[in-house]
Amino acid sequence: MKIDPVSQTNQIAAPASLPAYQTEAVDRRTLPTTVAERLREMIIEGELAAGTRLNERTLCDRLQVSRTPLREAFRLLSADGLVRIQPNRGAQVAALSEKDIRESFEVMGALEALSGELACQRISDQEIAEIKALTFEMQACHARQDLSSYYHVNRAIHDRINAAGHNELLSQVYKNINLRLQNLRFRSNLNHDKWDKAMREHLDMADALASRDGQRLAGIMRTHLLRKCEAVLENLKHAANPPAGNP
């Protein structure tokens, strides 16, 4: 999916019902974890916005699966904090409050900073080369304004920096909190100026990592997450109070 970040700027509306989708088949032999991963990507990229009720019939038709694996996928996503299941009311995409968002990004910024510090101490030359290559790939996605591909590479870079710290507990906590923020991190780049700034910060990250400057990398990553948080909250405020003349 290719997104024009200019035309989509600050658009974070949460529809009350599930929109119509084109059929997108899932291999019938797959496990509910595969269905959950497909739904997770739909949530991250905004196809299923916060607050959307998950219509089982619509999703079964699109993914071409029965309700049993779909409901199990809902339970898996519920454990990750991405879906809320209410008795007799079904499932819906979880929505974070402003307080939840701010607190989550504060903690995530600290985890990213610690990941950067540890990575600079423990990363191998091969790992640095791989992250550099991914940064160049991400820069190409940015030049094409291909936000979906950019985001997938971006996510891989952050995950690899975290993994390069070689701290299993840190990676576990990082993953659990990050799952709640993927959609917000994705949509923070819908503003073109903020996307440009994020790309420049990633170039600085790669440079600090190559120099094994842990203090500098930690500072860049903490600031990077703080700006993501500010962009998200600005978008939410805009959605709640759109300028006069906007629908």
N, C-alpha and C positions, 0 to 999 in steps of 0.2 A: 504494500500500500504506500502510495506517495502522497505526502501532505504538503500543501502550500502553506508555510508558516506565517506568511503575511496575511492571507485571507482568513486564516483560522485564528489570528491573534485574539487572545483573551476569550475564546469561546469555550466555556466549560459548563454548558447547560446540561442538566440531568433529566432526561426524559422520564415521564411517569410510567411509560409502558415500553415493552420491547419492540423495536422497529422491525420491519420485514427484512429478511436476509435472503440472499441467493443460496441455493443448496451448495453445501460444501461437505462432501462425504468424508467420514472417518472410516478407516478399515474396520470391518466388523469384528476382527480378531483382537483388536486392541483392548487393553485393560482400562478401567476407569481413570487411571493416572494419566493416560494419553488424552482422554476427553477433558480432564481437569486442566491439562497444559494448554489445550486449544482454547478453553474458556478463559484461562488466565491471560493469554495473549489478547483476546478480545477485550478484556477488562483493561489491560495496560494501554492499549491503543485507542480506548474510548468508544469502541463499538458497543460495549455494555457500560453505560455510564453509572456513576454512583447513584444509588437509589433505585435503579432499574429492577423491576420485578422480572424474575427469570421464568418465562413461559415455557413449561416443559414440552408442550406439543410443538411449538415453534422451533425450539432447539433440537428436539428429536428429529424433526423433519430436515433441518439444516445439516446436522451431523450424521444423520441416518443411523441412529442408535436407538435402543429401547430405553424405557424410563429407568430401568434398574441401574445400568452403568452411569446414566446421567445423574441420578440421585446420589449415587456413591461419589461421583465427581463433586457434587455440591458439598457433600460432607468433607471431602478433602480440602476444598477451598475454604470451607468454614473454619477448619483447623488452622489455616494460614491467616485467618482474619479478613479474607477477601469477600466472603459471602456470609450473609446472616440468614439462618433458617428459623422460621417462626411456626409453631404448631398451628395447623389449619389455615396458614396464610402463605405457605410455600417459602421460596428462597428469593433473596434479592441481593444485589451488589451492595456491599457495605459502604457507608459514607462516613468519613471522618469529620469531626467537629474542628473548628479553628484551633482549639486547645490541643486536640489530638495531633493535628498536623504540626503545630509548632513544637510540641514536646518530642514527637517522633523525629523531626528533622534535627533537633538539638542533639538527641542521642545518636542519630545516624552520623552527624558531623563529627562527633567525638570518636565513633568507631572507625570512620574513614581516616581520620587523622592518625589514630593509633595504627591502623593498617599500613599507612604510608611510612610511619616511623619504623615499624618492624620490617617492612619490605626492604627499605634502604639498608638495613643491617644484614638481611638474610637472602636477598634475591640473587639469583645466578645470572651470569652474563646472557645465557640463552633466554631466560625469562624476560630480561630487559629488552633483548632484540625482538621478541615476540610482541611485547607491549608497544614498542616503537612501530612495528609493522602495522599493528591494529590501529594505532593513532593516525598513521598515514591513510589507512583505509577509511577511517572515520572522517578525515579531512576531505577525502574525495566525495563521500556521501553528503557532507555539508555543502560542498561546491555544487552538487547536483540538486540540493534542497530536497533530498530524499530522507525525510525524518524517520521513517520506519526503519530503514537499513542503518541509518546513523545511530538510532537508539539501541539496536541490537549489538552493534559493535561497541558502543559506549558502555553498555551493561557488561560486556565481556571484559573490557579494560578494568572496570572497577572490581569485578570479581577476581581477576588475575592479580591485581595489586593486593587485594585482601588475602588471596591464597599464598602469595609470595611472602607473607608474614609468617607462614608456617606455624600458626597457632590455632589448633582445632576448636577450642572453646570460643575464641574471637570469631572464627568463621561461622560457627553455629548461631551465635547471637546476632551477628551481622545479617545472615540470611533471613532469620526470623523477622527482624524488624524491616529489612529491605523489601520483603514481599508486600508489606502494607503500603509501601510508598512508590511502587513501580509506575502505577498510572500517573501519579502526581509528578514524578520525575520526568516522565515522557512528555507530559503536557506543559511543563515549565518552559519548554523550548518552542512553543507555538508563537511566542513573540520573537520576531526576527532579530532584533537588537540583542536580546538576552541570549538567543541561540549563538550569535556571533561571539559574544563574550564567553559563553561556556566553551566554545571551540578553542578560543585563545587560552583559556585556563587549562584545557587538556594538553595543549602544546607545552605549557609551562610544567605541568605534571610530568610529562615524559622527560623533559630536560632535567628536572630535579631528581627524578628516579635514576637517570643515567649517571648523574653526578653523585648518587647515593647520599644526597643531602636530606636526611630525614626531617630535620626541623623545618626546612623550607617546604618540603612536600606536604607535611602535616598542616602547615598554615594554608597552603593553596587549597587542599581538600576540605578543610573546615570552612573556609570562605566560600568555596564552590557550593557546598551544601546549604550554607546560610542564604546565598543568593537564590538557590532553588526554592527554598522556603518562602522567601519574599515574593518571588514570581508567582508561586501557587496562591498565596494569600491575596495578592493583588488581583489575580484572575477570579478568585472566588468573590471578592468584594465587587468586582466589575459585573459579574454574572448576577449578583443579588441586586445591584443598583445600576442598570445599564444607562448609558447616556441618553438624553432626550432624542427621540427620532429613531432609535434602534428598536427592533422588535423584541 
